């Protein structure tokens, strides 16, 4: 047990140091990601018009801007750029052999690598995030109670796990199909829509919205964002009982996706063949 903890700590520390080598480039790329926020705010302003009390599907203009900012924060936790394509590349060129010949679990290593990436990302992005949310503070209705804030923090951590496990599962499909770029493109397209990053899932008509909410994608952006928002009448969008139920369901998805990843990796390794040096 202690040896496993020590190995994971070394992996995390090494990956953090690796990310900090090109910290200026990393910081610039992080800051550029904030530019679409301005265009989104102006876009929703044009959609709602000049009347601040206009409601679209129970969202006012302030609700919509607040939702988009919170969804962006959720996506910052759950997005895993390059994870699936990196796994597919390792399988295709034989680099995955290093995980099969050394006492290092591939999924464990990739997990701590992503943790390191997020730690450095938020270290660099903390000031821009704080500035953006300070400038947009009037769009929010204030802080909710402590239980809701705690549920929101837990939802972000679980969103990271679900995002990681979904992308790694797609990458593991490369054991059967060496080229997964088309599948990854389709996944990203559906992910953008079904996660609620494009529009709130409340806006989808029934029964489509009911089916979409059964999928794990909503936990990547919609659920963390909706936790912190209120309806125009001032009531929370999730009651305490609903929050507890949704968090339990989110944890179930984490367990199911973890099992699916382990099964896919075990079966993929059995059929895997690598040649050359």
C-alpha positions, 0 to 999 in steps of 0.5 A, a space after each residue: 500500500 505504501 509503495 503504491 502511494 509512493 509511486 503515485 506521488 512520484 508520478 504526480 510530482 514528475 508530471 507537474 514538473 513536466 507541465 511547468 517546463 513550458 509554463 509561459 506557453 501553458 499560461 498563454 494557451 490558458 488565457 486564450 481560452 477565456 476569449 470566447 466568454 466575451 462573445 458568448 455574453 454578447 451573443 446571449 445579450 442579442 438573443 434576449 434583447 434589451 429587456 432584462 426580465 425576458 425569460 426563455 425556458 425559465 432562464 433570464 439573461 442573468 441566469 443564462 450568463 451565470 449558467 454559461 460561466 458555471 458550465 465553463 467551469 465544469 467543463 474545465 474540470 471534465 474536459 480531457 484534451 488529447 487523452 483518447 487520441 494519446 491512448 490510440 497513438 500509443 496502441 498504434 505505434 507500440 508505445 503502450 508496451 512500456 506499460 505492459 513490461 513495467 510495474 506501472 498501471 497505464 490507467 493509473 499513470 494517465 489518471 495522475 498525469 491528468 491530475 497534474 495537468 489540472 493542478 497546473 491549469 488552475 494554478 495558472 487560471 486562478 487569477 483570470 477565473 477570479 477576474 472574470 467571475 468578479 466582473 460578472 458578479 452581478 449576474 449571480 444571485 449570491 452564494 447558496 447554503 453550505 450543503 449546496 456549495 459542498 455538493 457543487 465541489 463534489 460534483 466538480 471532482 466527480 465530473 473530472 472522474 467521469 470525463 477521464 473515464 469516458 475519454 479513456 474508454 474511447 481511447 481503449 477502443 483502439 485495441 480493436 480499431 487502430 484509428 479512432 479519430 472519427 469516433 472521437 470527433 463524433 463523441 466530442 460533438 455529442 458531448 458538447 451538446 448532451 453535456 449542456 455546454 451548448 444550451 441548458 438541458 432544460 431547454 430540450 423538449 420532453 421526452 428527449 430531455 428525460 432520456 438525455 438526463 439518464 446519460 453521464 454527459 450531463 454531469 460534465 457541465 449541466 449538473 455542476 452549473 445548475 447546482 449553483 443557480 436559482 430559478 427566477 422566483 428565487 428557488 434553487 434548481 435542485 433541492 437538497 434531496 434531489 442533490 443527494 440523489 443526483 450525486 449518488 447517480 453520478 457516483 454510480 456512473 463513475 463505478 460503472 465507467 471504471 469497471 468498463 475501462 478495466 474490462 476493456 483494458 484487460 481484454 484489449 491487452 489479451 488481443 494486442 500484438 506489437 512488433 519491432 523495437 
